[in-house]
Amino acid sequence: MTISKKIRGRLIRALLVTAAAGFAGVAGWYSPLITATIWHVFHPRGWVEYRGLHIRVPWPWIADTDLIGADPTVTPQGIALKKMPNEIVHRLPTQSLFVTVISPDPGLSAGQQTERWMDLFRASHPGAAFNPTPPMAIPRGASCLSARGYSQEGGIIWTCIFVEGGWVANFEGQDGDVPVFFQIVLELKR
């Protein structure tokens, strides 16, 4: 009888270890999706605020909220959003979106500041094909420009600036997420 209890105990332990390893494997494989789920549980409305700018964070994107509580005079950079893949091994590169608050440049009109920004964007993407026509609606007074053919196949970079609204938004990713970027841009509010 003691032998059968030992065998039963070993079998139960082996089953528990196998189940724990299986759970850890599944959790590890889907960890990006789990991270996105946890982020949205703690941000159920899907909005974050950065220096008075309200930014919608759609599923399965998350926001770099470490910067939100920082002192604005110490950390002038913006807030990063990134799309979490469904599993740890994914074919597409990381998709990112970056939003920052801007102020009007003294001595420049909004149009001049916008053109200066677009010139810097063009200069930072030599050899790319540029398109100034957004595929979706943008806030009235905002300007956008895309760069294609910069490095990865199917990849695109967009920048949008709205001097009167006080923000700049940038996107780097795949064509499939361009509508998400423009929906976020359309909903940026102060």
N, C-alpha and C positions, 0 to 999 in steps of 0.2 A: 504493500500500500504506500509506503513512503517513496518508493521509486516512481509510482504513477503521479504522486503529488509533485515531485521534483520535475518530472517531465511536463506536467500541466503548467507549473509555474514558469518553466523555461519557455514553453510555447506562448504563454500569455505575455511574458516579457518580450519575446521576439515579435509578436504581433504588435505590441505597443511601440516598440522601437521602429518597426516597419511603417506603422501608421504615422508616427511622429516625423520620420524621414520623408514620407510621402507628402504630409502637410507642409513641411519646410520646403520641399521642392516646388510644390504648387505655389506657395506663398512667395518664394523667391522668383519664380518664373513670372508671376503676375504682380511683382512688387511695384512697378510704375503705376499700374491701375489701382492698386491698393493705396498708394501714396495720394493719387488724385481723389480717390473716394474719401480718404481721411481729411484732406484739405477742404473738400466741399462740405463735409459734415461740420467742420468748425467754421465754415463761411457759408451757411445755408442759403443766403440771398445771392451769393455768387458775385458780390461787389466788394471792391476794396477802395480805400481812399488814399490818395497820395498828394499831399500838399494842396488840399482843397479840390483836387480833380477826382471825380468818381469814375472808376474803371470797372466795367463788367468783365468777369472771368468765366467764360463758358466751360462746360464739361468737355473733355477731360483736361483742360488747361489748369495750371496752378500759378499763383503769383508769388514772387519772392518777397514775402512779407517781412523779412528781417529788416529791410530798409524803411518800412513804414513808420516804425517808432523812433527812428533815428532823428537826430537834430538836423533840420534842413540846412543850417549854415555849415555843418560839418560834412554832410553827404549830399552834395548837389546833384548826383546822378539820379536817374529815373527809377522806374519800377519795371522789373522784367517779368514777363509771363512766358511759360513754356508749356508745350503740349506733351503730355505724358503718353507714351506708347502703351499698347494693350499688354505687352509682355516684355520681358527683359531683352530678348533677342528680337530686334526689329530691323527691317530693311531700310526704312527711311531715316535720314539724319534728323537730329533734333530740330524742332520747329520753335522759333522764338519770336517774341514780340516785345518791344521795349517802348515805354511811354515816359516822357519827361515833361516837366513844366518849364516853360520859357517865359521870358519877359521881353517886351519890345526893346530893340537896340536904340539907344539915344542917337538922334540925328538921321535915322533911317525910317522910311515909311514902311508900312506892313508889306507892301509889294516889293520893295527893295530888300527887306530882310528875307522874304520868301525866296526871291531870286538868288540871293547869296547862298541860302541853304541848298537850293537845287544845284547850284554850281559846285558846291562842295561835294554833294552826292555824286554828281557826274564825274568829278575828278577822282573820287575814291573808288570808282568802278570802271577803269579804263577798258575799252574794248567791248563793253556791254551794249546791248540794244536797249534804248530807253523808250518808254511809253508814258506820256503825261495824262492819259485818259483812264481814270479808274473804272473798273467794271461794274461798280455799284455806286449808289448815292453816297455823297460825303457832305459834311456840314457846309453850309453856304459860307464862302470866304476861305475855305481850306484849299490847299493845293497838294497834289500827289504826283509821284513819279516812280516808275518801276525800272529795274535793271534786270535784264535776262541774259543768260549766256556767260555768267561770271565764273562759274566753276562746276557746279553739279548739274547733271541732266534733269530737266523737269523742275529745277529750282528757280526761285524768283525772289527778288528783294523789292520791297515797297517802302517808300518814305512818304509821310504826309505831315504837313505843317499847317498850323492855324494860329497865326500870330495874335489875332484878336481874341481867340479862345485861350491862348496861353499854353499851347502844347505842341509837341512833336511826337509822332508815333512811327515806329519802324517795324517791319516784318521781314523775316528771312525764313523761307520754308518752301513747301510744295504748293502747286497750283490749287490743289483740293482745299487748302485752308485759307486761300485768299478771301473768300466770302466771310469767313469768321473774322479776319482782320478788319475788313471794312465794316462789319456789323459793330465791332468794338469801337472803331473810329467814329462811326455815326452816333454811338451812344455816349461818347465822352462828354461829361458835364462838369461844370463848376457849381 
